[in-house]
């Protein structure tokens, strides 16, 4: 089939594309920012188009000529209106698919008994399925619960809670039953339903072979990871808000993302209808095997996508070349505050670029780590993303990927149509303005020059105060960062 994937920049979508290709399908990927797919290993085997799930014109163009649409768009990004945005996207895709004559829509939703008092998150997931089904195009809605795989939001929450807290007090949801499913099995179902006509026009519940409570999942994760058995004490006084704040502090998840997930944990999400297993039969992966496989992927640095892969990179970049009109008063809008450092390096531009693009994660930023940990902790406490997201791979980067509390906004290796290299990181921490950290690698004879720009577009008086209070810290950190990056590149060039 000719298959359109909506959500190819996300966790499941990024893993689904190679599975569709392996099954012999032609694949088109639609993304608001197509450049976010440039670093994928399968990029040259697919067609990529620019489209927005809330824009009817671009979606009709994306749907033209395809046999099936994989709807994997999710708006749960911490903003309170995510349910409305998900519904709007579903209506747009439903109507665009109908206008383009698409034969099938396949949607990945969420488990949960509609008769229960479902959380906003689960209600939204199921409402999207109903909206899609209101159109003339047959819809296959796959409903899943907790997805276990390296980098999945559910797995990362489970992993960090279990590893960080040997003794924990938990809300009562720790004893709610769930039916986790390995991400590899989710992909098998998504690909498999395309070959089974009887799956069209159905809601199919999918899950793994194990039904477990969250308490049992934490104990079994600890066993698989070689940790001591965890002491879990449920208490009745932790509200969802307090629980999400606690999850936000302990795990890489921002509080805004953790809240709808925590709200959903009070709902029992188990498979009550085995139609999916009968129509698309295969040996499902046990919870223990799924955890072991995910841990092996993390250890081998073979994490294809993460929960933070999607989002963030779709915002229109700030025009960093713009500057205020010289006739404007100092307090006028358009101010861009900068810290610029230049360092020469006795290494090739390629070696220097590799040192630049290795920043963050476990490697850090060549300055006292406690300062970054402190900044990340403050960001977490005010509802930001903190440092916990790390990076997907210690050396590899792609546009749109997260690096701690940054996101890659621009990336260009020296020689890719330009002798200069570029890495621009946009801050996703809570700041009174917009912040970037940009590196340019320029050829210079037998070596290279590193230009390190910290840029800040302040918002109001507090934004300016924020920048100037940090000037002494910047004066200490930024020169050191630039020098150490250059030294790393020189060490690699010498073979040290």
Secondary structure as the mmCIF struct_conf table of DSSP 4:
data_model
#
loop_
_struct_conf.conf_type_id
_struct_conf.id
_struct_conf.beg_label_comp_id
_struct_conf.beg_label_asym_id
_struct_conf.beg_label_seq_id
_struct_conf.end_label_comp_id
_struct_conf.end_label_asym_id
_struct_conf.end_label_seq_id
STRN STRN1 UNK A 2 UNK A 6
TURN_TY1_P TURN_TY1_P1 UNK A 7 UNK A 9
BEND BEND1 UNK A 10 UNK A 10
HELX_RH_AL_P HELX_RH_AL_P1 UNK A 11 UNK A 22
TURN_TY1_P TURN_TY1_P2 UNK A 23 UNK A 24
STRN STRN2 UNK A 26 UNK A 31
BEND BEND2 UNK A 32 UNK A 33
HELX_RH_3T_P HELX_RH_3T_P1 UNK A 34 UNK A 37
TURN_TY1_P TURN_TY1_P3 UNK A 38 UNK A 39
BEND BEND3 UNK A 40 UNK A 40
TURN_TY1_P TURN_TY1_P4 UNK A 41 UNK A 42
HELX_RH_3T_P HELX_RH_3T_P2 UNK A 43 UNK A 45
BEND BEND4 UNK A 46 UNK A 46
STRN STRN3 UNK A 47 UNK A 50
TURN_TY1_P TURN_TY1_P5 UNK A 53 UNK A 54
HELX_RH_AL_P HELX_RH_AL_P2 UNK A 56 UNK A 63
TURN_TY1_P TURN_TY1_P6 UNK A 64 UNK A 65
BEND BEND5 UNK A 67 UNK A 67
STRN STRN4 UNK A 68 UNK A 71
BEND BEND6 UNK A 77 UNK A 78
TURN_TY1_P TURN_TY1_P7 UNK A 80 UNK A 81
HELX_RH_AL_P HELX_RH_AL_P3 UNK A 82 UNK A 100
TURN_TY1_P TURN_TY1_P8 UNK A 101 UNK A 101
BEND BEND7 UNK A 103 UNK A 103
STRN STRN5 UNK A 104 UNK A 110
TURN_TY1_P TURN_TY1_P9 UNK A 114 UNK A 115
BEND BEND8 UNK A 116 UNK A 116
HELX_RH_AL_P HELX_RH_AL_P4 UNK A 120 UNK A 133
TURN_TY1_P TURN_TY1_P10 UNK A 134 UNK A 134
BEND BEND9 UNK A 135 UNK A 137
STRN STRN6 UNK A 139 UNK A 144
STRN STRN7 UNK A 147 UNK A 148
BEND BEND10 UNK A 149 UNK A 149
TURN_TY1_P TURN_TY1_P11 UNK A 150 UNK A 151
HELX_RH_AL_P HELX_RH_AL_P5 UNK A 153 UNK A 164
BEND BEND11 UNK A 166 UNK A 166
STRN STRN8 UNK A 167 UNK A 170
HELX_RH_3T_P HELX_RH_3T_P3 UNK A 172 UNK A 175
STRN STRN9 UNK A 177 UNK A 178
STRN STRN10 UNK A 181 UNK A 182
HELX_RH_AL_P HELX_RH_AL_P6 UNK A 183 UNK A 192
HELX_RH_3T_P HELX_RH_3T_P4 UNK A 193 UNK A 195
HELX_RH_3T_P HELX_RH_3T_P5 UNK A 197 UNK A 199
TURN_TY1_P TURN_TY1_P12 UNK A 200 UNK A 201
STRN STRN11 UNK A 202 UNK A 205
BEND BEND12 UNK A 209 UNK A 209
STRN STRN12 UNK A 212 UNK A 213
HELX_RH_AL_P HELX_RH_AL_P7 UNK A 214 UNK A 224
TURN_TY1_P TURN_TY1_P13 UNK A 225 UNK A 226
HELX_LH_PP_P HELX_LH_PP_P1 UNK A 227 UNK A 230
STRN STRN13 UNK A 231 UNK A 234
TURN_TY1_P TURN_TY1_P14 UNK A 236 UNK A 237
HELX_RH_AL_P HELX_RH_AL_P8 UNK A 240 UNK A 250
BEND BEND13 UNK A 251 UNK A 253
HELX_RH_AL_P HELX_RH_AL_P9 UNK A 255 UNK A 264
TURN_TY1_P TURN_TY1_P15 UNK A 265 UNK A 266
BEND BEND14 UNK A 267 UNK A 267
STRN STRN14 UNK A 269 UNK A 269
HELX_RH_AL_P HELX_RH_AL_P10 UNK A 275 UNK A 279
BEND BEND15 UNK A 280 UNK A 280
HELX_LH_PP_P HELX_LH_PP_P2 UNK A 284 UNK A 286
HELX_RH_AL_P HELX_RH_AL_P11 UNK A 287 UNK A 299
TURN_TY1_P TURN_TY1_P16 UNK A 300 UNK A 301
TURN_TY1_P TURN_TY1_P17 UNK A 307 UNK A 308
BEND BEND16 UNK A 309 UNK A 312
TURN_TY1_P TURN_TY1_P18 UNK A 313 UNK A 314
BEND BEND17 UNK A 315 UNK A 315
HELX_LH_PP_P HELX_LH_PP_P3 UNK A 316 UNK A 318
TURN_TY1_P TURN_TY1_P19 UNK A 320 UNK A 321
TURN_TY1_P TURN_TY1_P20 UNK A 326 UNK A 327
BEND BEND18 UNK A 328 UNK A 328
TURN_TY1_P TURN_TY1_P21 UNK A 330 UNK A 331
BEND BEND19 UNK A 332 UNK A 333
STRN STRN15 UNK A 337 UNK A 345
BEND BEND20 UNK A 346 UNK A 347
HELX_RH_AL_P HELX_RH_AL_P12 UNK A 349 UNK A 356
TURN_TY1_P TURN_TY1_P22 UNK A 357 UNK A 358
BEND BEND21 UNK A 360 UNK A 360
TURN_TY1_P TURN_TY1_P23 UNK A 361 UNK A 362
BEND BEND22 UNK A 363 UNK A 363
BEND BEND23 UNK A 366 UNK A 367
HELX_RH_AL_P HELX_RH_AL_P13 UNK A 369 UNK A 381
TURN_TY1_P TURN_TY1_P24 UNK A 382 UNK A 383
BEND BEND24 UNK A 387 UNK A 387
TURN_TY1_P TURN_TY1_P25 UNK A 388 UNK A 389
BEND BEND25 UNK A 392 UNK A 395
TURN_TY1_P TURN_TY1_P26 UNK A 399 UNK A 400
STRN STRN16 UNK A 402 UNK A 403
TURN_TY1_P TURN_TY1_P27 UNK A 404 UNK A 405
STRN STRN17 UNK A 406 UNK A 412
TURN_TY1_P TURN_TY1_P28 UNK A 414 UNK A 415
BEND BEND26 UNK A 416 UNK A 420
STRN STRN18 UNK A 421 UNK A 427
BEND BEND27 UNK A 429 UNK A 429
BEND BEND28 UNK A 432 UNK A 432
STRN STRN19 UNK A 433 UNK A 444
TURN_TY1_P TURN_TY1_P29 UNK A 445 UNK A 446
STRN STRN20 UNK A 447 UNK A 458
HELX_RH_AL_P HELX_RH_AL_P14 UNK A 460 UNK A 494
TURN_TY1_P TURN_TY1_P30 UNK A 495 UNK A 495
#
